[in-house]
Amino acid sequence: MTRADLIVLALLWSVGLIRLVRRRPSAHHRVMTFSLLAIALAATAHDPVIAQKLDSVTGDADVAALVRTLSGVAAAASVWVFATALSGPSQPRPYWRPRLYLVTAAVMVALTVLFLLTVRQPGPGTFADEQSGQPTVVLYGVLSYLAYAAGAGRGAVLFWTQARRSGRTLLRAGLFVLCAAAGFFLAYVGLRTLWLVAEPIGLRPPDWLVVGQQGDLMVGFLLLAAGCALPGIAVAGDYIADYSALNRLHHLWHTLQRAVPGFVLGRTPSRLGDHLNPFNVRMRLYRRVIEIRDAQWSLGAPVDDDPTTEAALLLMALAVAGKSAAKGTSNPRVRRTRRSGADPGDAVDREVTHLLHVAEYFASAYPPLLVPAQRLRPLEDEYGEEPFQLDGGIVGEPGVRRTGLHDGAAG
């Protein structure tokens, strides 16, 4: 086994096993993971050293050829079913395709019977090459190559179509790479077909054809592993971005939760516990945005397109709510407004981006306890009365008293 073969096998198995341990995988994720693992098994059985060891363990000549053929047919069938479920009309059970499964099972049974009927010579690799003139071997090759071509062709069309529709950079690149991998597999089928046709008519294929088909197959495997890994990198990048946003919003969310209790379902985690919890990041971020907006609505703090203005108005609403709570009255002066030009698409990402700017300006005027307190210039309220006093007992920061607004937060 060469170093290049080892790298390809390591990439295929590592990507497949990483996809296998994903929590709560979707049906699309499961079928593509199965296809990738089947291709990894076929690539492993294709290596001459592993094939020879498999022959010696089982005592059956060239059994690795049957293993890689059946694995390849299973992978091709799963890609076909995946493309049908993804591009067809929406159904409650998109992978309920009994006809496709029966056809695949029939092909695999026929390949196994043809393999057992063929008189095989000892030594790996002889079944498809030195014995290619036998009728059973020719039929075996026709069935297997038709299955490979069907799966690779359907996958190439699917990946190309999805890549042109995708707007995400890494996902788009991964789909284009998978389309290229499918093209290399189609080229491999073409080269193997030339070999299959040349042997019965007495033509010995040139040496470059042998080298070309082996190199073509290895490049296809490498592109397949890379194409499946690129969307995973995009998912990891989204996870890191969501995790960072979740913790950057903690101070704003925690302050509002202490000022307006009751909006957070369950126990409020500490900052350290919030940082160290790696689970359900996207859902927690979604809930955090809703809870911040609910607290703003309760305080009567307007939501503004300018995050600087919104942070300043939020601080004013906290101060006025604190004075109103001390007097036992409500605050009628703060209006509830709605952001203009709202777009329903990507609502969570849009709100997270906006609230991150709000949280940044909010923290500059009302920093968390870890930030040393600074003397800020007091600002008078809208009636020229006493400066706003953010009472620590109300907003939940005992022993800390902030007066006024930071120049950056005031705009």
C-alpha positions as CSV (number, residue, x, y, z in Angstrom):
1,M,0.0,0.0,0.0
2,T,1.5,3.3,-1.1
3,R,1.4,6.5,1.0
4,A,-1.2,8.0,-1.3
5,D,-3.5,5.0,-0.9
6,L,-3.2,5.2,2.8
7,I,-4.1,8.9,2.8
8,V,-7.1,8.2,0.7
9,L,-8.4,5.4,2.9
10,A,-7.7,7.4,6.1
11,L,-9.7,10.3,4.7
12,L,-12.6,8.2,3.6
13,W,-13.0,6.3,6.9
14,S,-12.4,9.3,9.1
15,V,-15.0,11.4,7.3
16,G,-17.5,8.5,7.3
17,L,-17.0,7.7,11.0
18,I,-17.3,11.4,12.0
19,R,-20.6,11.6,10.1
20,L,-21.7,8.4,11.7
21,V,-21.5,9.7,15.3
22,R,-23.6,12.9,14.6
23,R,-26.4,13.4,17.1
24,R,-29.9,13.2,15.7
25,P,-29.0,12.7,12.1
26,S,-31.6,13.4,9.4
27,A,-32.7,10.8,6.9
28,H,-30.6,12.5,4.2
29,H,-27.6,12.5,6.4
30,R,-27.9,8.8,7.2
31,V,-28.2,7.7,3.7
32,M,-25.2,9.7,2.5
33,T,-23.2,8.4,5.5
34,F,-24.1,4.9,4.5
35,S,-23.0,5.5,0.9
36,L,-19.7,7.0,2.0
37,L,-18.9,4.1,4.3
38,A,-19.8,1.6,1.6
39,I,-17.4,3.4,-0.8
40,A,-14.8,3.4,1.9
41,L,-15.2,-0.4,2.3
42,A,-15.0,-0.9,-1.5
43,A,-11.8,1.3,-1.6
44,T,-10.3,-0.8,1.2
45,A,-11.0,-4.1,-0.5
46,H,-9.6,-2.7,-3.7
47,D,-6.1,-2.5,-2.3
48,P,-4.0,-5.5,-3.4
49,V,-2.4,-6.1,0.0
50,I,-5.7,-6.1,1.9
51,A,-7.3,-8.2,-0.9
52,Q,-4.5,-10.8,-0.5
53,K,-5.0,-10.9,3.3
54,L,-8.7,-11.3,2.9
55,D,-8.2,-14.2,0.5
56,S,-5.9,-15.9,3.0
57,V,-8.3,-15.4,5.9
58,T,-11.4,-16.6,4.1
59,G,-9.7,-19.3,2.0
60,D,-11.7,-18.2,-1.0
61,A,-9.9,-16.9,-4.1
62,D,-10.4,-13.2,-4.9
63,V,-13.3,-12.8,-2.4
64,A,-12.2,-9.1,-2.1
65,A,-13.6,-8.6,-5.7
66,L,-17.0,-9.6,-4.5
67,V,-16.8,-7.4,-1.4
68,R,-15.8,-4.3,-3.3
69,T,-18.4,-4.9,-6.1
70,L,-21.3,-5.4,-3.6
71,S,-20.1,-2.4,-1.6
72,G,-20.0,-0.3,-4.8
73,V,-23.5,-1.4,-5.9
74,A,-24.9,-0.5,-2.4
75,A,-23.2,2.9,-2.6
76,A,-24.5,3.6,-6.1
77,A,-28.1,2.5,-5.1
78,S,-28.0,4.7,-2.0
79,V,-26.9,7.7,-4.1
80,W,-29.7,7.0,-6.5
81,V,-32.3,6.8,-3.7
82,F,-30.9,10.0,-2.2
83,A,-31.2,11.9,-5.4
84,T,-34.8,10.6,-5.9
85,A,-35.8,11.6,-2.4
86,L,-34.1,15.0,-2.6
87,S,-35.2,16.1,-6.1
88,G,-38.7,14.4,-6.2
89,P,-41.9,15.7,-4.7
90,S,-42.1,16.0,-0.9
91,Q,-43.4,12.8,0.8
92,P,-43.9,11.8,4.4
93,R,-41.4,9.0,4.0
94,P,-39.0,10.1,1.2
95,Y,-37.0,6.9,1.4
96,W,-39.8,4.5,1.0
97,R,-38.7,3.1,-2.4
98,P,-39.5,-0.6,-2.4
99,R,-38.9,-1.0,-6.2
100,L,-35.5,0.5,-6.0
101,Y,-34.5,-1.7,-3.1
102,L,-35.8,-4.8,-4.8
103,V,-33.9,-4.0,-8.0
104,T,-30.7,-3.4,-6.0
105,A,-31.2,-6.7,-4.1
106,A,-31.7,-8.6,-7.3
107,V,-28.6,-7.2,-8.8
108,M,-26.5,-8.1,-5.8
109,V,-27.9,-11.6,-5.7
110,A,-27.1,-12.0,-9.4
111,L,-23.6,-10.8,-8.9
112,T,-23.0,-13.2,-6.1
113,V,-24.3,-16.1,-8.1
114,L,-22.1,-15.2,-11.1
115,F,-19.1,-14.9,-8.8
116,L,-19.7,-18.3,-7.3
117,L,-20.3,-19.9,-10.7
118,T,-17.0,-18.7,-12.1
119,V,-13.9,-20.9,-11.7
120,R,-11.5,-18.5,-10.0
121,Q,-7.7,-18.8,-10.1
122,P,-5.7,-18.2,-6.9
123,G,-4.4,-14.7,-6.4
124,P,-6.0,-11.3,-5.9
125,G,-7.2,-9.4,-8.9
126,T,-7.4,-12.3,-11.3
127,F,-11.2,-12.5,-11.4
128,A,-11.8,-9.4,-13.4
129,D,-8.6,-9.3,-15.4
130,E,-7.0,-12.6,-16.4
131,Q,-10.4,-14.3,-16.6
132,S,-12.3,-11.5,-18.3
133,G,-13.0,-13.6,-21.4
134,Q,-15.4,-15.9,-19.6
135,P,-19.2,-15.2,-20.1
136,T,-19.9,-15.2,-16.4
137,V,-17.2,-12.6,-15.8
138,V,-18.4,-10.5,-18.7
139,L,-22.0,-10.5,-17.4
140,Y,-20.6,-9.8,-13.9
141,G,-18.8,-6.8,-15.2
142,V,-21.7,-5.5,-17.2
143,L,-24.1,-5.6,-14.2
144,S,-21.6,-4.0,-11.8
145,Y,-20.5,-1.3,-14.3
146,L,-24.1,-0.4,-15.1
147,A,-24.9,0.0,-11.4
148,Y,-21.7,2.1,-11.0
149,A,-22.6,4.3,-14.0
150,A,-26.2,4.8,-12.8
151,G,-25.2,5.9,-9.4
152,A,-22.3,8.1,-10.5
153,G,-24.4,9.7,-13.3
154,R,-27.3,10.4,-11.1
155,G,-25.0,11.8,-8.4
156,A,-23.2,14.1,-10.8
157,V,-26.5,15.6,-12.0
158,L,-27.8,16.0,-8.5
159,F,-24.6,17.6,-7.1
160,W,-24.3,20.0,-10.0
161,T,-27.9,21.1,-9.7
162,Q,-27.7,21.6,-5.9
163,A,-24.3,23.4,-6.2
164,R,-25.8,26.0,-8.6
165,R,-28.7,26.6,-6.2
166,S,-26.6,26.8,-3.0
167,G,-25.4,30.2,-1.8
168,R,-23.1,29.0,1.0
169,T,-19.4,29.0,-0.1
170,L,-18.1,25.8,1.5
171,L,-21.3,23.8,0.8
172,R,-21.2,25.0,-2.8
173,A,-17.6,24.1,-3.2
174,G,-18.2,20.7,-1.6
175,L,-21.0,19.9,-4.0
176,F,-18.8,20.9,-7.0
177,V,-16.1,18.6,-5.7
178,L,-18.6,15.7,-5.3
179,C,-19.7,16.4,-8.9
180,A,-16.1,16.1,-10.1
181,A,-15.7,12.9,-8.1
182,A,-18.8,11.4,-9.8
183,G,-17.2,12.4,-13.1
184,F,-14.0,10.5,-12.3
185,F,-16.0,7.4,-11.3
186,L,-17.8,7.6,-14.7
187,A,-14.4,7.8,-16.4
188,Y,-13.3,4.8,-14.4
189,V,-16.3,2.8,-15.6
190,G,-15.5,3.8,-19.2
191,L,-11.9,2.6,-18.8
192,R,-13.0,-0.7,-17.2
193,T,-15.5,-1.2,-20.0
194,L,-12.7,-0.8,-22.6
195,W,-10.8,-3.5,-20.7
196,L,-13.8,-5.7,-20.6
197,V,-14.4,-5.4,-24.3
198,A,-10.7,-5.7,-25.4
199,E,-10.0,-9.0,-23.7
200,P,-12.6,-11.2,-25.5
201,I,-11.6,-10.0,-29.0
202,G,-7.9,-10.7,-28.3
203,L,-6.6,-7.2,-27.8
204,R,-4.3,-6.7,-24.9
205,P,-4.9,-3.3,-23.3
206,P,-1.9,-1.1,-23.1
207,D,-0.1,-0.5,-19.8
208,W,-1.2,3.1,-19.6
209,L,-4.8,2.0,-19.4
210,V,-4.0,0.0,-16.3
211,V,-2.2,2.9,-14.7
212,G,-4.9,5.4,-15.8
213,Q,-7.8,3.5,-14.3
214,Q,-6.0,3.0,-11.0
215,G,-5.1,6.7,-10.8
216,D,-8.5,7.7,-11.9
217,L,-10.1,5.7,-9.2
218,M,-7.8,7.0,-6.5
219,V,-8.5,10.6,-7.5
220,G,-12.2,9.9,-7.4
221,F,-12.0,8.5,-3.9
222,L,-9.9,11.5,-2.8
223,L,-12.4,14.0,-4.3
224,L,-15.2,12.2,-2.6
225,A,-13.7,12.4,0.8
226,A,-12.9,16.1,0.3
227,G,-16.3,16.9,-1.0
228,C,-18.0,15.3,2.0
229,A,-15.6,17.0,4.4
230,L,-16.2,20.6,3.1
231,P,-19.9,20.8,4.2
232,G,-18.8,19.4,7.5
233,I,-16.3,22.3,7.9
234,A,-19.1,24.7,7.1
235,V,-21.3,23.1,9.8
236,A,-18.4,23.4,12.3
237,G,-17.9,27.0,11.4
238,D,-21.6,27.7,12.0
239,Y,-21.4,25.9,15.3
240,I,-18.4,28.1,16.4
241,A,-20.1,31.3,15.3
242,D,-23.3,30.3,17.2
243,Y,-21.3,29.4,20.3
244,S,-19.5,32.7,20.2
245,A,-22.7,34.7,19.7
246,L,-24.4,32.8,22.5
247,N,-21.7,33.8,25.0
248,R,-21.4,37.4,23.7
249,L,-25.1,37.9,24.3
250,H,-24.9,36.5,27.9
251,H,-24.3,39.8,29.7
252,L,-27.2,41.6,27.9
253,W,-29.5,38.6,28.4
254,H,-28.6,38.0,32.0
255,T,-29.0,41.7,32.9
256,L,-32.5,41.8,31.3
257,Q,-33.4,38.5,32.9
258,R,-32.6,39.9,36.4
259,A,-34.5,43.1,35.7
260,V,-37.5,41.3,34.2
261,P,-37.6,37.9,35.8
262,G,-39.9,35.1,34.5
263,F,-39.0,35.2,30.8
264,V,-36.3,32.4,31.0
265,L,-37.7,28.9,31.2
266,G,-35.9,26.8,33.7
267,R,-32.8,27.6,35.7
268,T,-30.7,30.5,34.6
269,P,-27.1,29.2,34.1
270,S,-24.1,31.0,35.4
271,R,-21.7,32.6,32.9
272,L,-19.2,29.8,33.5
273,G,-21.9,27.2,33.0
274,D,-23.1,28.9,29.9
275,H,-19.6,29.0,28.5
276,L,-18.9,25.3,29.2
277,N,-22.2,23.9,27.9
278,P,-21.5,22.7,24.3
279,F,-24.9,21.2,23.6
280,N,-27.9,22.5,21.7
281,V,-26.1,25.7,20.8
282,R,-28.4,26.7,17.9
283,M,-31.6,26.2,19.9
284,R,-30.2,28.0,23.0
285,L,-29.2,31.0,20.7
286,Y,-32.7,31.0,19.2
287,R,-34.3,31.0,22.7
288,R,-31.9,33.7,23.9
289,V,-32.9,36.1,21.1
290,I,-36.6,35.5,21.9
291,E,-36.0,36.1,25.6
292,I,-34.1,39.3,25.0
293,R,-36.9,40.6,22.8
294,D,-39.6,39.5,25.4
295,A,-37.7,41.4,28.1
296,Q,-37.5,44.5,25.8
297,W,-41.2,44.3,25.1
298,S,-41.9,44.1,28.9
299,L,-39.7,47.1,29.6
300,G,-41.2,49.1,26.7
301,A,-37.8,49.5,25.1
302,P,-38.1,50.3,21.4
303,V,-36.4,48.1,18.8
304,D,-34.4,50.3,16.5
305,D,-32.6,49.7,13.2
306,D,-29.6,51.5,14.7
307,P,-28.0,49.2,17.3
308,T,-26.4,52.2,19.0
309,T,-29.8,53.9,19.5
310,E,-31.4,50.7,20.6
311,A,-28.8,50.1,23.3
312,A,-29.2,53.7,24.6
313,L,-33.0,53.4,24.7
314,L,-32.7,50.1,26.4
315,L,-30.5,51.6,29.1
316,M,-33.0,54.4,29.5
317,A,-35.9,51.9,29.8
318,L,-34.0,50.0,32.5
319,A,-33.4,53.2,34.4
320,V,-37.0,54.5,34.1
321,A,-38.3,51.0,35.0
322,G,-36.1,51.1,38.1
323,K,-37.5,54.5,39.2
324,S,-41.1,53.4,38.3
325,A,-40.7,50.2,40.3
326,A,-39.4,52.2,43.3
327,K,-42.5,54.6,43.1
328,G,-44.9,51.7,42.4
329,T,-46.0,53.2,39.0
330,S,-45.7,52.2,35.4
331,N,-43.7,54.0,32.7
332,P,-46.0,55.4,30.0
333,R,-43.3,57.5,28.3
334,V,-41.5,54.7,26.5
335,R,-43.2,53.6,23.3
336,R,-43.1,50.1,21.8
337,T,-42.0,50.3,18.2
338,R,-41.3,47.7,15.6
339,R,-38.3,47.4,13.3
340,S,-39.0,48.5,9.8
341,G,-38.3,46.4,6.7
342,A,-38.4,43.1,8.4
343,D,-37.6,40.1,6.2
344,P,-38.9,36.7,7.3
345,G,-35.9,34.9,5.7
346,D,-32.9,34.1,8.0
347,A,-34.7,35.8,10.9
348,V,-32.6,34.2,13.6
349,D,-29.3,35.1,11.9
350,R,-30.5,38.7,11.2
351,E,-31.6,39.2,14.8
352,V,-28.4,37.7,16.2
353,T,-26.2,40.0,14.1
354,H,-28.2,43.0,15.2
355,L,-28.3,42.1,18.9
356,L,-24.5,41.5,18.9
357,H,-24.0,45.1,18.1
358,V,-26.6,46.1,20.7
359,A,-24.9,44.0,23.3
360,E,-21.5,45.6,22.4
361,Y,-22.8,49.1,23.0
362,F,-24.8,48.0,26.0
363,A,-21.7,46.5,27.7
364,S,-19.7,49.7,27.0
365,A,-22.2,51.6,29.2
366,Y,-23.1,48.8,31.6
367,P,-20.1,46.4,31.7
368,P,-20.3,43.1,33.5
369,L,-18.7,42.7,36.9
370,L,-15.5,41.4,35.4
371,V,-14.9,44.8,33.8
372,P,-13.7,47.5,36.2
373,A,-16.2,50.3,36.8
374,Q,-15.5,53.7,35.3
375,R,-16.8,57.1,36.1
376,L,-19.1,58.1,33.3
377,R,-20.5,61.6,32.7
378,P,-24.2,61.7,33.9
379,L,-26.8,62.4,31.3
380,E,-30.1,64.1,32.1
381,D,-33.3,62.5,31.2
382,E,-35.7,63.8,28.6
383,Y,-37.3,66.2,31.1
384,G,-34.1,67.7,32.4
385,E,-34.5,65.9,35.7
386,E,-31.9,64.0,37.8
387,P,-29.5,61.8,35.9
388,F,-30.5,58.2,35.3
389,Q,-29.4,55.9,38.1
390,L,-29.2,52.2,37.2
391,D,-30.0,50.6,40.6
392,G,-27.9,47.5,41.1
393,G,-30.7,45.9,43.2
394,I,-33.1,46.1,40.3
395,V,-30.9,45.1,37.4
396,G,-29.3,42.3,39.4
397,E,-25.8,43.5,39.9
398,P,-25.5,43.9,43.7
399,G,-23.0,46.5,44.9
400,V,-22.6,48.0,41.4
401,R,-24.1,51.4,40.5
402,R,-23.8,52.8,36.9
403,T,-24.5,56.4,36.2
404,G,-25.1,57.8,32.7
405,L,-24.3,56.4,29.3
406,H,-21.0,55.8,27.4
407,D,-20.4,58.2,24.6
408,G,-20.2,55.3,22.1
409,A,-23.5,53.9,23.2
410,A,-25.3,57.2,23.0
411,G,-24.3,57.6,19.4
